[in-house]
């Protein structure tokens, strides 16, 4: 509810990291890196829907879910070059530093 709130995400997958099972995670990371806040919020809401996950798993390209006004070219270029190393780094941080089990979720807060 505050314009001073910041949101970030760390991925802590429970299964082997592959391109086929990281479409949503890569989409979220790409959106954070390439879009402004107003488009980011709408896109993340769309990605978080179960029917979106099912559609992506069935082979639909993530660009089908872009919100009008998003910079689609920038998004697509970054999404296609993001790679899996960033997600692996997130996983390592979650498990080695935060001591989370694979797939375990947590909320981190760092208020002022």
Beta strands, then each sheet from edge to edge (+ up, - down):
end
